[in-house]
Amino acid sequence: MGDTIKIIRTVADLRRQTAKWRGAGKSIALVPTMGALHSGHVSLVKLAKKKADRVVVSIFVNPTQFAAGDDLSRYPRDEAGDVATLASLDADVVWAPSVDDMYPAGFSTSVTAGSAAAELEGACRPGHFGGVATVCCKLFSQVTPDYAIFGEKDFQQLVVLRQMVRDLNLPLTLVAAPTKREKDGLALSSRNRYLSADERAIAPALYGVISELAADVGAGADIPAGIVNARRKLLHAGFAKVDYVDVRDAETLEAPSKTVQGSTQPLRVLAAVWLGTTRLIDNVAVVAKKA
Ligand code: AMP
């Protein structure tokens, strides 16, 4: 295991590195992150190492996916800690461009995210997925990966990016990694560190409630009634606000018919809630019970 790792900060240096790898016939996997790495990110890096010969982990807190009033200025940053973690995992390169390198003066071209971006997070955070799609498109053309690894934790992001890769014929394969959770079910997130002790005690109820909804829907329950019930349970558990809790087609994020009985349509429960000033998102698969 290595205890140092190469940090690259300019596109020109990155291109030199990837050209060397390509010349040697090596495949490349990219793990895009915003840093403040936790075990969820670590699982993505481990998966990347299984997929490709060389692993690039990008650390870039992308300002264009935060709206005014979002948590950009207080988003946690710990480059030294992240670099140590990535070295211990034997990743090959940390790609850490500056904001000026990513968006130089005169930058004015962007990707419009597709239909999967319209609702849920897209409705609550206007412009968010445009920022995500644009920065990922740039990361893909900077790093030229064969694989890019994304967490199911940000499920809508995954669907939006799959749509982008397909629609724009981007020459890479997206790989989804399952959500890593604390023992009590709370999905790991860089934002969990914002939670007070009282909020942290409430937070696992998000996973509990969406898991119950997924089980009910999988057993054939009426979906709109289940959603109303789940919202009520989330508020009762102590979440200050529920941005959404919903059941959607897992591939398109479109609304499904009222029940899944007899249907093989893959469904996903997705939710976003607030605890004080912290917004948490999570999602789980609906597993249809055989009658
Ligand atoms: P972020 O740094 O929050 O932008 O996340 C970078 C990548 O890590 C994204 O693909 C996320 O979906 C993924 N990720 C974040 N949290 C988790 C988690 N708990 N389990 C698995 N992947 C995660």
Boltz pocket constraint, residues with backbone or C-beta under 6 A from the ligand:
constraints:
  - pocket:
      binder: B
      contacts: [[A, 32], [A, 33], [A, 34], [A, 35], [A, 39], [A, 40], [A, 41], [A, 43], [A, 44], [A, 149], [A, 150], [A, 151], [A, 152], [A, 153], [A, 154], [A, 177], [A, 178], [A, 179], [A, 180], [A, 181], [A, 187], [A, 188], [A, 189], [A, 190]]
      max_distance: 6.0
